[in-house]
Amino acid sequence: MKRGRVIKSTGSWYEVKTTEGEQIQCRVRGKFRHKGIRSTNPVAVGDWVAVKGDEGAYSIVDIEERKNYIVRRSVNLSKTSHIIASNLDQAVLIVTMKEPVTFPTFIDRFCVAAEAFHIPVAIVFNKIDLLTDDDIDLMESFASVYEELEYPVIFTSAEAEIGSDDLKDLLRDKVSLLSGHSGVGKSTLINKIDRNLTLRTGEISSSHQTGQHTTTFAEMFELEFGGYVVDTPGIRGFGIVDIEREELAGYFPEMRKHLPDCKFYNCLHISEPGCAVKKAIERGEIAETRYNSYLNMYHENEEQYR
C-alpha cells in the first residue's frame, strides 16, 4: 500500500505522486462517497489517497478526509457539482480588464464559493500592460473593493514581466488553485515565474475576445521556489452550489457583520423594512457592485428552487 497525492486527473486515469516521490498512473477501484457530495468525479486533484497494486496496474482504494475542496456546477445534469480541487491553502483568481473582460459578478461568485468552502482567496489583475489610463483607473476602483475586504490583490503582466516577484511571494510554500476565464493568462504567468514549467498556452479569439480552452483537465505542478499550483480549465461560468438562499448573505463578509442588526431574523436584504444591509449600502459601507452580485446569485438560486 502506498500513500500519495493526486496531481493530475483526466477523468479515467489519475496520476499520483507518492510520499516517496514516485509518480504512478492509477485507476479508481470501488465507489467513494464524501459527506453526501454528489459530484461527477469521485477523486479530485489534491486528494490524499491510498494506492494498491503492481507496476502498470495501480488502483486508488481509499481517499483521506478532505481539509477543504472547491466545486463548480457540473454540465452533467444528473449530478450536482464537479470538484475542481481539494486540500487547498488558497484559491487565486486571475482576472483581466480586457482580452477577455472579467466582470465583478464573476469575481464575487468565485469569492463566495471559496468562502463557503473555507478557502482564502487572492485576486491577480493580469495583462495590465494592455490598459489605458482610464482602464487603470477603473481597475484600481474594482481592486479597492476587494482590498477593503482584505483579499490580497496584486497586479501582473506576463508579457511585460510586471509583478512576478509579488506572484512568487503569494504562491510560495502553499498549495494554490489557479482559476479564471479562459485566456486570462494563467498558464503564461506560471511559465514566467518558473522556467522549469511549460504549461500549454493559447490565443484569444479575435471574434469573441474570449480565450480558447488550452487546459482540459486539472493538474498540480510543483514550483521550484516552493509550493504547488493547481491549473484548471478556464471557467466561463461559476455556478454556486450547496448554498441555501437564506445563507447567501453570510458568505459576503461585508454583509455578514450587519446581519444581526436587521429587524427580521429571516431578512433577505431585498425589500424588507429595517434591513441593516440596505442601510449600510446607503452609507457606502457595502459596494453596490457586490450587492448587485448578491441579488444576481440570490435570484439564480430562487429559479433553481422553483
VONUFI-9683 format. One record per residue (C-alpha): residue number from 1; chain; residue in one letter; x, y, z. Coordinates in steps of 0.1 Angstrom, whole numbers, padded with zeros to 4 digits. Example, Ala and Ser with C-alpha at 12.3 -4.5 7.8 and 13.67 -1.06 7.14 Angstrom:
[node 1, "A", "a", [0123, -0045, 0078]]
[node 2, "A", "s", [0137, -0011, 0071]]
This chain:
[node 1, "A", "m", [0000, 0000, 0000]]
[node 2, "A", "k", [0013, 0034, -0009]]
[node 3, "A", "r", [0002, 0069, 0002]]
[node 4, "A", "g", [0002, 0098, -0023]]
[node 5, "A", "r", [-0014, 0129, -0036]]
[node 6, "A", "v", [-0034, 0131, -0068]]
[node 7, "A", "i", [-0016, 0156, -0091]]
[node 8, "A", "k", [-0034, 0150, -0123]]
[node 9, "A", "s", [-0069, 0138, -0134]]
[node 10, "A", "t", [-0081, 0130, -0169]]
[node 11, "A", "g", [-0114, 0116, -0157]]
[node 12, "A", "s", [-0105, 0079, -0161]]
[node 13, "A", "w", [-0068, 0079, -0151]]
[node 14, "A", "y", [-0052, 0096, -0122]]
[node 15, "A", "e", [-0015, 0104, -0117]]
[node 16, "A", "v", [-0004, 0101, -0081]]
[node 17, "A", "k", [0028, 0113, -0065]]
[node 18, "A", "t", [0037, 0091, -0036]]
[node 19, "A", "t", [0053, 0103, -0004]]
[node 20, "A", "e", [0085, 0086, -0016]]
[node 21, "A", "g", [0085, 0108, -0047]]
[node 22, "A", "e", [0073, 0082, -0072]]
[node 23, "A", "q", [0047, 0092, -0098]]
[node 24, "A", "i", [0023, 0064, -0108]]
[node 25, "A", "q", [-0007, 0061, -0130]]
[node 26, "A", "c", [-0039, 0048, -0113]]
[node 27, "A", "r", [-0075, 0039, -0119]]
[node 28, "A", "v", [-0102, 0041, -0092]]
[node 29, "A", "r", [-0114, 0009, -0075]]
[node 30, "A", "g", [-0148, 0010, -0060]]
[node 31, "A", "k", [-0171, 0039, -0052]]
[node 32, "A", "f", [-0163, 0068, -0029]]
[node 33, "A", "r", [-0188, 0090, -0011]]
[node 34, "A", "h", [-0178, 0121, 0008]]
[node 35, "A", "k", [-0203, 0135, 0032]]
[node 36, "A", "g", [-0231, 0134, 0007]]
[node 37, "A", "i", [-0213, 0152, -0020]]
[node 38, "A", "r", [-0230, 0144, -0053]]
[node 39, "A", "s", [-0202, 0150, -0079]]
[node 40, "A", "t", [-0192, 0139, -0113]]
[node 41, "A", "n", [-0157, 0130, -0101]]
[node 42, "A", "p", [-0151, 0107, -0072]]
[node 43, "A", "v", [-0114, 0116, -0070]]
[node 44, "A", "a", [-0100, 0152, -0073]]
[node 45, "A", "v", [-0066, 0167, -0078]]
[node 46, "A", "g", [-0052, 0174, -0044]]
[node 47, "A", "d", [-0068, 0144, -0027]]
[node 48, "A", "w", [-0045, 0123, -0005]]
[node 49, "A", "v", [-0051, 0087, -0014]]
[node 50, "A", "a", [-0041, 0051, -0007]]
[node 51, "A", "v", [-0029, 0032, -0037]]
[node 52, "A", "k", [-0025, -0005, -0041]]
[node 53, "A", "g", [-0012, -0027, -0069]]
[node 54, "A", "d", [0018, -0035, -0091]]
[node 55, "A", "e", [0036, -0018, -0118]]
[node 56, "A", "g", [0012, -0008, -0145]]
[node 57, "A", "a", [-0019, -0019, -0125]]
[node 58, "A", "y", [-0023, 0005, -0096]]
[node 59, "A", "s", [-0056, 0014, -0081]]
[node 60, "A", "i", [-0068, 0041, -0057]]
[node 61, "A", "v", [-0086, 0022, -0030]]
[node 62, "A", "d", [-0092, 0049, -0004]]
[node 63, "A", "i", [-0094, 0087, -0001]]
[node 64, "A", "e", [-0084, 0105, 0031]]
[node 65, "A", "e", [-0108, 0131, 0045]]
[node 66, "A", "r", [-0105, 0164, 0027]]
[node 67, "A", "k", [-0094, 0195, 0045]]
[node 68, "A", "n", [-0115, 0215, 0020]]
[node 69, "A", "y", [-0125, 0215, -0016]]
[node 70, "A", "i", [-0140, 0238, -0042]]
[node 71, "A", "v", [-0166, 0229, -0068]]
[node 72, "A", "r", [-0183, 0243, -0099]]
[node 73, "A", "r", [-0217, 0234, -0113]]
[node 74, "A", "s", [-0215, 0203, -0134]]
[node 75, "A", "v", [-0227, 0202, -0170]]
[node 76, "A", "n", [-0239, 0167, -0162]]
[node 77, "A", "l", [-0275, 0174, -0150]]
[node 78, "A", "s", [-0277, 0141, -0132]]
[node 79, "A", "k", [-0251, 0154, -0107]]
[node 80, "A", "t", [-0249, 0185, -0086]]
[node 81, "A", "s", [-0213, 0195, -0089]]
[node 82, "A", "h", [-0178, 0189, -0102]]
[node 83, "A", "i", [-0150, 0190, -0076]]
[node 84, "A", "i", [-0122, 0212, -0091]]
[node 85, "A", "a", [-0096, 0205, -0064]]
[node 86, "A", "s", [-0091, 0197, -0027]]
[node 87, "A", "n", [-0068, 0203, 0002]]
[node 88, "A", "l", [-0060, 0239, -0008]]
[node 89, "A", "d", [-0043, 0266, 0011]]
[node 90, "A", "q", [-0057, 0293, -0011]]
[node 91, "A", "a", [-0076, 0300, -0044]]
[node 92, "A", "v", [-0060, 0325, -0067]]
[node 93, "A", "l", [-0083, 0341, -0092]]
[node 94, "A", "i", [-0067, 0356, -0123]]
[node 95, "A", "v", [-0088, 0384, -0138]]
[node 96, "A", "t", [-0083, 0408, -0168]]
[node 97, "A", "m", [-0099, 0441, -0177]]
[node 98, "A", "k", [-0097, 0433, -0214]]
[node 99, "A", "e", [-0089, 0404, -0237]]
[node 100, "A", "p", [-0110, 0389, -0222]]
[node 101, "A", "v", [-0131, 0410, -0198]]
[node 102, "A", "t", [-0137, 0396, -0163]]
[node 103, "A", "f", [-0169, 0412, -0147]]
[node 104, "A", "p", [-0172, 0418, -0110]]
[node 105, "A", "t", [-0201, 0394, -0107]]
[node 106, "A", "f", [-0178, 0365, -0118]]
[node 107, "A", "i", [-0152, 0376, -0092]]
[node 108, "A", "d", [-0179, 0377, -0065]]
[node 109, "A", "r", [-0192, 0342, -0074]]
[node 110, "A", "f", [-0157, 0328, -0071]]
[node 111, "A", "c", [-0152, 0345, -0037]]
[node 112, "A", "v", [-0185, 0333, -0024]]
[node 113, "A", "a", [-0178, 0297, -0035]]
[node 114, "A", "a", [-0144, 0298, -0019]]
[node 115, "A", "e", [-0158, 0314, 0013]]
[node 116, "A", "a", [-0184, 0286, 0015]]
[node 117, "A", "f", [-0156, 0260, 0015]]
[node 118, "A", "h", [-0133, 0279, 0039]]
[node 119, "A", "i", [-0106, 0286, 0013]]
[node 120, "A", "p", [-0089, 0320, 0014]]
[node 121, "A", "v", [-0090, 0339, -0019]]
[node 122, "A", "a", [-0064, 0362, -0036]]
[node 123, "A", "i", [-0070, 0382, -0068]]
[node 124, "A", "v", [-0045, 0388, -0095]]
[node 125, "A", "f", [-0052, 0415, -0121]]
[node 126, "A", "n", [-0032, 0404, -0152]]
[node 127, "A", "k", [-0024, 0419, -0185]]
[node 128, "A", "i", [-0021, 0454, -0171]]
[node 129, "A", "d", [0003, 0463, -0199]]
[node 130, "A", "l", [-0028, 0464, -0222]]
[node 131, "A", "l", [-0046, 0491, -0202]]
[node 132, "A", "t", [-0051, 0527, -0210]]
[node 133, "A", "d", [-0051, 0553, -0182]]
[node 134, "A", "d", [-0089, 0551, -0180]]
[node 135, "A", "d", [-0087, 0514, -0178]]
[node 136, "A", "i", [-0062, 0516, -0150]]
[node 137, "A", "d", [-0085, 0540, -0130]]
[node 138, "A", "l", [-0114, 0515, -0134]]
[node 139, "A", "m", [-0092, 0486, -0124]]
[node 140, "A", "e", [-0080, 0503, -0093]]
[node 141, "A", "s", [-0116, 0511, -0084]]
[node 142, "A", "f", [-0125, 0475, -0087]]
[node 143, "A", "a", [-0094, 0463, -0068]]
[node 144, "A", "s", [-0101, 0487, -0039]]
[node 145, "A", "v", [-0134, 0469, -0032]]
[node 146, "A", "y", [-0116, 0437, -0026]]
[node 147, "A", "e", [-0086, 0452, -0008]]
[node 148, "A", "e", [-0110, 0468, 0017]]
[node 149, "A", "l", [-0124, 0433, 0023]]
[node 150, "A", "e", [-0088, 0422, 0030]]
[node 151, "A", "y", [-0085, 0399, -0001]]
[node 152, "A", "p", [-0048, 0400, -0012]]
[node 153, "A", "v", [-0047, 0418, -0046]]
[node 154, "A", "i", [-0017, 0420, -0069]]
[node 155, "A", "f", [-0011, 0434, -0104]]
[node 156, "A", "t", [0008, 0415, -0131]]
[node 157, "A", "s", [0017, 0413, -0167]]
[node 158, "A", "a", [0033, 0381, -0180]]
[node 159, "A", "e", [0044, 0398, -0213]]
[node 160, "A", "a", [0059, 0429, -0196]]
[node 161, "A", "e", [0072, 0408, -0166]]
[node 162, "A", "i", [0054, 0430, -0141]]
[node 163, "A", "g", [0046, 0417, -0107]]
[node 164, "A", "s", [0065, 0384, -0109]]
[node 165, "A", "d", [0081, 0387, -0075]]
[node 166, "A", "d", [0047, 0396, -0059]]
[node 167, "A", "l", [0032, 0365, -0075]]
[node 168, "A", "k", [0060, 0343, -0063]]
[node 169, "A", "d", [0056, 0356, -0028]]
[node 170, "A", "l", [0018, 0349, -0030]]
[node 171, "A", "l", [0023, 0313, -0041]]
[node 172, "A", "r", [0055, 0303, -0022]]
[node 173, "A", "d", [0051, 0272, 0001]]
[node 174, "A", "k", [0013, 0270, -0005]]
[node 175, "A", "v", [-0010, 0247, -0024]]
[node 176, "A", "s", [-0028, 0272, -0047]]
[node 177, "A", "l", [-0057, 0268, -0070]]
[node 178, "A", "l", [-0053, 0290, -0101]]
[node 179, "A", "s", [-0085, 0298, -0119]]
[node 180, "A", "g", [-0102, 0323, -0141]]
[node 181, "A", "h", [-0118, 0327, -0175]]
[node 182, "A", "s", [-0100, 0311, -0205]]
[node 183, "A", "g", [-0075, 0335, -0219]]
[node 184, "A", "v", [-0066, 0355, -0188]]
[node 185, "A", "g", [-0031, 0341, -0189]]
[node 186, "A", "k", [-0029, 0316, -0160]]
[node 187, "A", "s", [-0005, 0293, -0178]]
[node 188, "A", "t", [0016, 0321, -0192]]
[node 189, "A", "l", [0021, 0336, -0158]]
[node 190, "A", "i", [0032, 0303, -0142]]
[node 191, "A", "n", [0056, 0297, -0171]]
[node 192, "A", "k", [0072, 0331, -0165]]
[node 193, "A", "i", [0078, 0326, -0128]]
[node 194, "A", "d", [0090, 0290, -0130]]
[node 195, "A", "r", [0111, 0284, -0161]]
[node 196, "A", "n", [0110, 0246, -0154]]
[node 197, "A", "l", [0073, 0246, -0163]]
[node 198, "A", "t", [0059, 0246, -0198]]
[node 199, "A", "l", [0022, 0248, -0193]]
[node 200, "A", "r", [0003, 0250, -0226]]
[node 201, "A", "t", [-0009, 0284, -0236]]
[node 202, "A", "g", [-0034, 0297, -0262]]
[node 203, "A", "e", [-0045, 0327, -0281]]
[node 204, "A", "i", [-0076, 0349, -0277]]
[node 205, "A", "s", [-0104, 0345, -0302]]
[node 206, "A", "s", [-0105, 0378, -0322]]
[node 207, "A", "s", [-0142, 0374, -0329]]
[node 208, "A", "h", [-0154, 0370, -0294]]
[node 209, "A", "q", [-0124, 0383, -0273]]
[node 210, "A", "t", [-0126, 0351, -0252]]
[node 211, "A", "g", [-0099, 0325, -0245]]
[node 212, "A", "q", [-0096, 0292, -0262]]
[node 213, "A", "h", [-0095, 0263, -0238]]
[node 214, "A", "t", [-0059, 0250, -0235]]
[node 215, "A", "t", [-0061, 0233, -0201]]
[node 216, "A", "t", [-0086, 0204, -0204]]
[node 217, "A", "f", [-0082, 0189, -0170]]
[node 218, "A", "a", [-0070, 0199, -0136]]
[node 219, "A", "e", [-0033, 0193, -0128]]
[node 220, "A", "m", [-0010, 0201, -0099]]
[node 221, "A", "f", [0025, 0214, -0106]]
[node 222, "A", "e", [0054, 0217, -0081]]
[node 223, "A", "l", [0071, 0251, -0080]]
[node 224, "A", "e", [0108, 0254, -0080]]
[node 225, "A", "f", [0107, 0281, -0053]]
[node 226, "A", "g", [0083, 0260, -0030]]
[node 227, "A", "g", [0047, 0252, -0032]]
[node 228, "A", "y", [0023, 0238, -0057]]
[node 229, "A", "v", [-0002, 0253, -0082]]
[node 230, "A", "v", [-0033, 0236, -0095]]
[node 231, "A", "d", [-0040, 0247, -0130]]
[node 232, "A", "t", [-0076, 0243, -0140]]
[node 233, "A", "p", [-0097, 0245, -0172]]
[node 234, "A", "g", [-0108, 0281, -0179]]
[node 235, "A", "i", [-0142, 0286, -0163]]
[node 236, "A", "r", [-0168, 0305, -0184]]
[node 237, "A", "g", [-0194, 0304, -0156]]
[node 238, "A", "f", [-0192, 0297, -0119]]
[node 239, "A", "g", [-0225, 0283, -0105]]
[node 240, "A", "i", [-0230, 0285, -0068]]
[node 241, "A", "v", [-0238, 0251, -0053]]
[node 242, "A", "d", [-0245, 0238, -0018]]
[node 243, "A", "i", [-0255, 0272, -0005]]
[node 244, "A", "e", [-0291, 0279, 0007]]
[node 245, "A", "r", [-0306, 0312, -0005]]
[node 246, "A", "e", [-0312, 0323, 0031]]
[node 247, "A", "e", [-0275, 0317, 0039]]
[node 248, "A", "l", [-0260, 0335, 0009]]
[node 249, "A", "a", [-0255, 0369, 0025]]
[node 250, "A", "g", [-0234, 0352, 0052]]
[node 251, "A", "y", [-0207, 0345, 0026]]
[node 252, "A", "f", [-0203, 0382, 0018]]
[node 253, "A", "p", [-0180, 0393, 0047]]
[node 254, "A", "e", [-0191, 0430, 0045]]
[node 255, "A", "m", [-0228, 0419, 0047]]
[node 256, "A", "r", [-0223, 0393, 0073]]
[node 257, "A", "k", [-0213, 0418, 0100]]
[node 258, "A", "h", [-0246, 0436, 0096]]
[node 259, "A", "l", [-0269, 0406, 0096]]
[node 260, "A", "p", [-0275, 0407, 0134]]
[node 261, "A", "d", [-0288, 0443, 0131]]
[node 262, "A", "c", [-0316, 0435, 0106]]
[node 263, "A", "k", [-0351, 0440, 0120]]
[node 264, "A", "f", [-0362, 0405, 0110]]
[node 265, "A", "y", [-0340, 0374, 0116]]
[node 266, "A", "n", [-0350, 0360, 0082]]
[node 267, "A", "c", [-0344, 0392, 0063]]
[node 268, "A", "l", [-0334, 0386, 0027]]
[node 269, "A", "h", [-0320, 0421, 0023]]
[node 270, "A", "i", [-0341, 0429, -0008]]
[node 271, "A", "s", [-0372, 0448, 0002]]
[node 272, "A", "e", [-0377, 0442, 0039]]
[node 273, "A", "p", [-0381, 0471, 0063]]
[node 274, "A", "g", [-0354, 0477, 0089]]
[node 275, "A", "c", [-0327, 0460, 0068]]
[node 276, "A", "a", [-0292, 0468, 0082]]
[node 277, "A", "v", [-0276, 0456, 0050]]
[node 278, "A", "k", [-0296, 0481, 0028]]
[node 279, "A", "k", [-0287, 0509, 0052]]
[node 280, "A", "a", [-0250, 0500, 0050]]
[node 281, "A", "i", [-0253, 0503, 0012]]
[node 282, "A", "e", [-0268, 0537, 0016]]
[node 283, "A", "r", [-0239, 0548, 0038]]
[node 284, "A", "g", [-0214, 0535, 0013]]
[node 285, "A", "e", [-0201, 0507, 0036]]
[node 286, "A", "i", [-0211, 0480, 0010]]
[node 287, "A", "a", [-0202, 0484, -0026]]
[node 288, "A", "e", [-0231, 0484, -0050]]
[node 289, "A", "t", [-0213, 0460, -0073]]
[node 290, "A", "r", [-0211, 0435, -0045]]
[node 291, "A", "y", [-0248, 0439, -0036]]
[node 292, "A", "n", [-0258, 0435, -0073]]
[node 293, "A", "s", [-0238, 0403, -0073]]
[node 294, "A", "y", [-0257, 0391, -0042]]
[node 295, "A", "l", [-0290, 0398, -0060]]
[node 296, "A", "n", [-0279, 0380, -0091]]
[node 297, "A", "m", [-0269, 0349, -0071]]
[node 298, "A", "y", [-0300, 0350, -0049]]
[node 299, "A", "h", [-0324, 0351, -0079]]
[node 300, "A", "e", [-0304, 0324, -0097]]
[node 301, "A", "n", [-0308, 0302, -0067]]
[node 302, "A", "e", [-0345, 0311, -0065]]
[node 303, "A", "e", [-0350, 0298, -0100]]
[node 304, "A", "q", [-0333, 0266, -0091]]
[node 305, "A", "y", [-0355, 0260, -0061]]
[node 306, "A", "r", [-0386, 0265, -0082]]
